[in-house]
Amino acid sequence: MIIRKMPIKVQKDMNTYLWFAYRFCIIAENKHLYEQWCNMHFMSLITYSYKDGVSLKLDYEEYLSENECFNDIFYIRNIKFDEMLSLDVEQFIIECIMSEKYIELELDEYYLPSSREYNKKHFVHPIFIFGYSSEGIVYYMGISNRHVLELFEEKISVVSNALKQGVFLNMANPMLSLVSCCRIISYKKEINNKYSVEETKRTLECLIYSKHNTGIINKKTESMIFSNDKILYGYDAIESLIKCLQRGYNNDCDIDYRAFHLLAERAHFLKSKLLYAFQSVGKDFLFYEDYCKLYNQYEILRLRFLKDSVKNRDFLKQQMKRDFYSDGLGKILSHEKKIVSKSLEAIQL
């Protein structure tokens, strides 16, 4: 039996959205690359709305160019639904793995035994294939029943069928048919991962002053997926989340747990990035303890939101609950602005 597996590591820093989490699991295998490259990226946020609706979404600013933001490290090729249907999926998977290419596939989890939705609900979600054996087994990363990243193995015929079913399901949706159902990812031979404190400072300024980072190309509005006039950046993005909570839970305030998970995740990320920036200029991060307390406040709010949402899916319809989260998030944001502004000033001195 021949088994081919490519390096991958389950990391816990980034897990709100799988299109970033899987790629970070490749980078995490290389400690130097992980430190150098990751500490210059994923600091600022955006809120946006899709053109077919008005619900507010929160994400990292890098989502505007979710493939291009990895250009320093990876080659990433998108495959659209119609192209995928013309391929021999099983042979395609084998050829990718044998040529050292990772594969991100959008599958219908109804047909995937390791999935939470197996034989329960039709739900298209990505898995990340990193290996194959000559006995027809695929090795992949996905979300477990415990809602965490885990490694799995499955028959290639099962994966192929789940992919095809996911393609048919998504092609029926005009918006989803515009995006790709597969991404092929491989390392570049020459990787540009040299850390730049100047780049970090520029990104922090964009965060503080709520500006678009010009180093990030807005591919989403180019592809007509986003409504350009509704994109907000940096701290304005968090402010819009607070205002959305204050207005009430309706069509333009579709906030779920992921927003609060992302806020806590980014706060943890930003703590390590600020520490690395201070170390790169030979200074002590004098506000480290303050920032640790700040991160804990985000984490407490995240856990409270998770608890409330498990109890009652419609809890945000209650004015008292909305006020609790909008007021709490407002206080935390005010605290973060002061710490990050002081940090940027200290790094620049």
N, C-alpha and C positions, 0 to 999 in steps of 0.2 A: 504493500500500500504506500502511495506517495502522498504526503501531506505538505501543503505550501501555506504558511501563515506569515503575514507581514506584521511588523512591530506595531503594537497598539497598547495603550495604557488607560485604564479607567480613571479619569480625573474628576474631581468634585468641585473645582473652581467655577466651571461654566456648565450649567445643566438646564437652564430655563427653556432654551430653544435648541432643538436637536441639530439644526443646520450649522450651528456654531459648535455645539458640544462635541460632535463626532470629530470635527477637524482639530479641536483642541486635544482630543485623545490621541491623535497621531503626533502632534507637536510635543505632547507631554513625555513621550519616549526619549526626547533629547533635552536634557535639563538646561544646557547652555542656550539652546534655541528658544526654549520655553521662557527663560528669564529675559533674554535680550529682546525678542520680538513681542512677546505678550505684554511686557511692561510699557510699550509705546502705544498700545491699542486698547479699545473697548473701555473708554473712560466716560464718554458722553452718551446722552440718550436722545431719542426723538419720540414724539407722538405723531401719529398719522391716521388717516382714514383711507379706506379703499374707495375707488370711484363708484362702486355699485352700492355703497352704503355710507352711513355717517358715524358708525361706532368708532370710538377712540381706541387706538392700540399703542402700546409702549414697547420700545425695543432699543437696542444699541444703535448708534448712528451708523455703524458699519453695515447695518441691514440694508441701507440704501444701495450698497454694492456688495452683496453678501459673498460673491465669488471673487470680485476684483480686489477686495480688501486683503485677500491672501496672496496677491500676485508676487510678493517678495519670496514666497516659500513654495507655492504649489502651481502646477498646471491643473486647471479644472475645465472639463468639457461637459456641457449640458446636452442631454438627449431629450427631445420632445416626445410627446405621446405617439404621434403618428410614426416617427422613426423607430421607436421601440417595438411597435407592433410588427414591423417588417423584419425584425431580427430573430435569430434563433437564440432565445434568452439563455438557455443552459450553456451553449457554446460561447456566447458573449461573456458570461460570468467567468468561465474557465480561462478564456484568453486574457481577460483583464487581470486576473490574479496571477497567472503565469508570467505576465509582463510587469508585475509589481505595481499594479494600479488598484487603489481602493475604490469601492463602488457604493454609492448612496442610492438606495432604491425606495421609491414610494409604493408601498404595498397596501392591499386591503387586509387589515388585521383579522377580519372575520375568518380568513383561511389560514392563518398562521398560528400553530399550536402553542407557541411560547407567549402569545399576545394576551393581554387582559380582555380583549374583545373577541377572542376565538369562539366561533359558533354563537355569538351573542349579538354583535352589532357590526354593520359595515362601516369601517373607519379607515381612511387612508392615512398612513403614517410612515415615516422613513425608518429603515434599518441601515446598518453600515457593515458591508461585507469586507472582511480582511483575510479570508483564507478559504481553501478548498482541498478536499482529499479525493483520491482516485476512486474511492468507493461511493462517490456521488453525494458527499456531505459538504455543506457550506457552513463556514464559521463566520459569525456576525455579532455585532453589538446592537442592543436594543434596549427598550424600557421594560423592566420586569413588573410583576404584579405588585411589588413594593414601591413602584414609581421611582426607581433608580436605574442608572446605567448598569447593564450586566452583559456578559458574554454568553452566547448561545450557539447551538449547532442544529442544523435541520437538513433534510433531504433537499437536493437542488430542485427536484421536480415540484416540491411543495412551495418553495420560494418562487419558482417560475410561475406557477399558477396564481399565487397571491399577487404577484406583480401584474399579470395580465388582467386580473379582476379589478385591481386598483386603477389601471389605465382606462378600462371601460367605464368605471365609475366617475373618474375625473373628467373624461372627455365629454360627459354629458353636462358639465358645468362650464359655461362660456368663459368665466374668469379663470378657473383652474386650468383650462385647456391652453392658456397662454404661457404657463410655466412649464418647466421641465419635470419629468418623472424620474430622471436618473442623472447623477453627476459622477463622472470618473475623475478621480483625484490621484495625482502622483507628485512626488518631490521634484523640484527643479534641480538640475545638476549644480548650478551656482545659486546659492541662497544668500539673499541680502538681509542679514539679521543683526547688523551692527546697531547697538543701542545709541539713540540720540536724545540727550536731555533737552535739546532745543525743540525737537518734535513733541516731547512730553509737555513742555511749557506752552507750546502753541495750542495743543489740544486742551489743556487746562484753561487757557484763555477763552477758547470757544465754549467750553462748559460754563464758565463763570458769566460770560457776556451773552450767552445763548445765541451763538453764531454758528453757521454751517462751517464745518471743517472742509476747506477747499481741497484737501488731500483725498477726500472721499467723494467719488463720482456718484451722482444721483441717477442710478440706473432704473429705479422704480418708476419715476415719472416719465422717463424716456420711453419705457415700455407700456405707458398708459395704464399702469396698475394703480398708482397712487394719485390722490388729488393733491396737487402741488401746493395750493394755497392753504392747506390745512396741516402742513408739516411744521412742527415747532422743535427747537433744538435746545440742548443743555438744560439749564435750570428752568427755562420757560416750559419745557416739556413736562417737568414735574409739577410746575404751577398749574398747567392745564389739567393735569390729573386731579389736583386738589379742587379746582373749579368745577370739574365734571362731577366729583363727589358732592359738592355743595348744591349743584343744580338738581340732582336727583337721579334715580335709576330709571332711565328710559332709553329710547332708541339711540340717543347720542351719548349715552353713558354706559356702554357695555363693558364694564370693568370686571375682570375675574382675578382669581388667585395669582395668575402668572405675573401680573403687574407688580404685586408686592414681593413675590419671589425674586423677580428681576431687580427690584430696588435693593433688596438685601444682598443679592449676589454681586451687584455692581459696587456696593459699599465695601464689601470684603475685598473685591478686586482692587478698588481704588486705594485702599489702605496699603496693600503691598506695592502698588505702583508709586505712590508717594514716598514710601520708605526707600525704594530702589532709586528714585530720582535724587533724594537727599544723599544717599550713599555714593552715587555717581559723581557728585560735586564735593565729596569729602566733608559733608556736614551731618550733624545729628538731626533726626526728625523730632524736633522739640514738641510737636503737637501729637505725637504717637498715641499717648494715653488718652488724650481727648478724642482722637479719632476712633480708638477702640470702643470707647463709650458710645460714640455716635453709631458705629456699626451695630452694637448691641441693641440700640433703640430701633434700628431698622429691622433687626431680627425679631425683636419682641412684637413689633407691628405685624410682621409677616406671619408669625405663629398665631397671633390673635385672629387675623383675617382667615387663616386656614381653619381654625377651630370654629369660627362663626359660620363659615361657608359649609362645613360638614354638617353642622346643626340645622341650617336653614339656607337653602340656595337663594332665597329671595330676601335675605336679611338686609341688603342695601336699600330696600324700599322703605325702610324705617328711617325717619329723619334723624333720630337719636344716634343710630349706628353710623349714618353718613357723616354726621358732625364729629363723632369720635375719630373716624379715620382721617377726615380732612383736617381737623385741628391737630391731630397727632402728627400727621405727615408735614403739615405746615411748620410746626415747631422743630422737627428734625431737619427739615430743609434749611431753615434759618440758621441752625447750628452748623450744618455742613458748609454753607456759603462762607461763613466766617473762618472756619478751619482751612478750607481749600484756598481761599483768598490769601490768608496769612502764609500758607505753605508756599504758594506760587511766589509771593513777595520774597520769602526767605531764600528760595532756590535761586532767584534772579540776582540777589545781592552778591 
